[in-house]
Amino acid sequence: MKAINELFRKFSNKTSEIVGSSWAFLTAVAVVVVWFITGPIFKFSDTWQLVINTGTTIVTFLMVFLIQNTQNRDAKAIHLKLDELIRSLGDARNEIIDIENLSDDELKRLQEAFHRLKEREAKNDEECVQAVEEEERAVEEELGERGEAVASRDGRSGRSAGTKA
């Protein structure tokens, strides 16, 4: 069984590589053009139509399995890479590793938890921005008061003492 799986893996990899090329697309277009051109020769008969229908159905049927095999393998590789990144980060939650094996309900609850976390962080960011703005206003007021005090001490107006307009 391992030999068959390995043979299929190699075959699907190579086929995906070939079928995903521009040459494969151009070949498919050429086949359709040739089929279309031969329509008048065969008087657009049912057999003529059946040829393209049967050919495309068979190719589509087989390609579904090859594409799915390639996507499954790619998804597994991506999950393993992400799992390794999560595992290697000190602050990351290792519980996230292998979440692709959770049920749909568990994934939905986790997604909702992350959404709440994002909202909380956005609220914290907004509060942080407001606090910084308040601090900036306080500093500007402090500078303005100092500028006015220096100006009055020197007998000048507060604006000419270097404060912002």
C-alpha positions as CSV (number, residue, x, y, z in Angstrom):
1,M,0.0,0.0,0.0
2,K,2.9,2.4,0.8
3,A,4.3,1.8,-2.7
4,I,0.9,2.7,-4.3
5,N,0.6,5.8,-2.1
6,E,4.1,6.9,-3.0
7,L,3.5,6.3,-6.7
8,F,0.3,8.2,-6.6
9,R,2.0,11.1,-4.7
10,K,4.7,11.4,-7.3
11,F,2.2,11.0,-10.2
12,S,-0.1,13.7,-8.7
13,N,2.8,16.1,-8.1
14,K,4.1,15.8,-11.6
15,T,0.6,15.9,-13.1
16,S,-0.3,19.0,-11.1
17,E,2.9,20.6,-12.2
18,I,2.2,19.8,-15.9
19,V,-1.5,20.6,-15.9
20,G,-0.9,23.9,-14.0
21,S,1.4,25.2,-16.8
22,S,0.6,27.6,-19.5
23,W,1.3,24.9,-22.1
24,A,-1.4,22.7,-20.7
25,F,-3.9,25.6,-20.9
26,L,-2.8,26.3,-24.5
27,T,-3.2,22.6,-25.4
28,A,-6.7,22.6,-23.9
29,V,-7.6,25.7,-25.9
30,A,-6.2,24.1,-29.0
31,V,-8.3,21.0,-28.5
32,V,-11.5,23.0,-28.1
33,V,-10.6,25.1,-31.2
34,V,-10.0,21.9,-33.3
35,W,-13.2,20.4,-32.0
36,F,-15.1,23.6,-32.9
37,I,-13.6,23.8,-36.4
38,T,-14.5,20.1,-37.1
39,G,-18.2,20.9,-36.2
40,P,-19.2,21.7,-39.8
41,I,-17.3,18.6,-41.1
42,F,-19.4,16.4,-38.8
43,K,-22.5,18.5,-39.3
44,F,-22.5,19.4,-35.6
45,S,-23.8,15.8,-35.0
46,D,-24.6,14.3,-31.6
47,T,-21.5,12.2,-31.9
48,W,-19.4,15.4,-32.4
49,Q,-20.9,16.9,-29.3
50,L,-20.5,13.7,-27.4
51,V,-16.8,13.6,-28.1
52,I,-16.1,16.9,-26.3
53,N,-18.6,16.2,-23.5
54,T,-17.1,12.8,-22.8
55,G,-13.5,14.0,-23.0
56,T,-14.0,16.9,-20.6
57,T,-16.1,14.8,-18.2
58,I,-13.3,12.2,-17.9
59,V,-10.6,14.7,-17.6
60,T,-12.5,16.7,-14.9
61,F,-13.3,13.5,-13.0
62,L,-9.7,12.4,-12.8
63,M,-8.4,15.9,-12.1
64,V,-10.6,16.3,-9.1
65,F,-8.7,13.5,-7.3
66,L,-5.3,14.7,-8.4
67,I,-6.0,18.3,-7.3
68,Q,-7.5,17.2,-4.0
69,N,-4.5,15.0,-3.3
70,T,-2.1,17.9,-4.0
71,Q,-4.2,20.3,-1.8
72,N,-4.4,17.9,1.1
73,R,-0.6,17.5,1.0
74,D,0.0,21.2,0.8
75,A,-2.4,21.9,3.6
76,K,-0.7,19.3,5.8
77,A,2.7,20.8,5.1
78,I,1.4,24.3,5.9
79,H,-0.1,23.1,9.1
80,L,3.1,21.5,10.2
81,K,5.1,24.6,9.4
82,L,2.7,26.8,11.4
83,D,2.7,24.3,14.3
84,E,6.5,24.5,14.3
85,L,6.3,28.3,14.4
86,I,3.8,28.3,17.2
87,R,5.8,25.8,19.2
88,S,9.0,27.8,18.7
89,L,7.6,31.1,19.9
90,G,7.8,31.5,23.7
91,D,4.7,33.6,24.1
92,A,2.5,31.6,21.7
93,R,-0.1,29.3,23.0
94,N,0.8,25.7,22.2
95,E,-2.8,24.7,22.6
96,I,-3.3,26.2,19.1
97,I,-1.2,23.4,17.6
98,D,-3.4,20.9,15.8
99,I,-6.6,23.0,15.9
100,E,-7.4,21.7,12.4
101,N,-8.6,18.5,14.2
102,L,-11.2,20.4,16.3
103,S,-14.9,20.0,15.5
104,D,-16.7,22.8,13.7
105,D,-18.4,24.0,16.9
106,E,-15.0,24.1,18.7
107,L,-13.5,26.1,15.9
108,K,-16.4,28.5,15.9
109,R,-16.0,29.0,19.7
110,L,-12.3,29.6,19.2
111,Q,-13.0,32.1,16.4
112,E,-15.5,33.9,18.6
113,A,-12.9,34.0,21.4
114,F,-10.3,35.5,19.1
115,H,-12.9,38.1,17.9
116,R,-13.6,39.1,21.5
117,L,-9.8,39.3,22.1
118,K,-9.4,41.6,19.0
119,E,-12.2,43.8,20.2
120,R,-10.7,44.1,23.6
121,E,-7.3,45.0,22.1
122,A,-8.9,47.5,19.8
123,K,-10.6,49.1,22.9
124,N,-7.3,49.1,24.8
125,D,-5.6,50.7,21.7
126,E,-8.3,53.4,21.6
127,E,-8.0,54.0,25.3
128,C,-4.2,54.2,25.0
129,V,-4.5,56.7,22.1
130,Q,-6.9,58.8,24.2
131,A,-4.5,58.7,27.2
132,V,-1.6,59.8,25.0
133,E,-3.6,62.6,23.6
134,E,-4.6,63.7,27.1
135,E,-1.0,63.6,28.2
136,E,0.1,65.6,25.1
137,R,-2.5,68.3,26.0
138,A,-1.3,68.4,29.6
139,V,2.3,68.8,28.4
140,E,1.2,71.6,26.0
141,E,-0.7,73.3,28.8
142,E,2.3,73.0,31.1
143,L,4.6,74.4,28.5
144,G,2.1,77.2,27.8
145,E,1.9,78.1,31.5
146,R,5.7,78.0,31.8
147,G,6.1,80.2,28.6
148,E,3.6,82.7,30.0
149,A,5.3,82.8,33.4
150,V,8.7,83.3,31.7
151,A,7.2,86.0,29.5
152,S,5.5,87.8,32.3
153,R,8.8,87.7,34.3
154,D,10.7,89.1,31.4
155,G,7.9,91.5,30.5
156,R,6.9,89.9,27.2
157,S,3.7,88.3,25.9
158,G,3.3,84.5,26.2
159,R,3.3,84.0,22.4
160,S,6.7,85.5,21.8
161,A,8.2,83.4,24.6
162,G,8.5,80.3,22.3
163,T,5.1,78.6,22.9
164,K,3.2,77.1,19.9
165,A,0.4,79.1,18.4
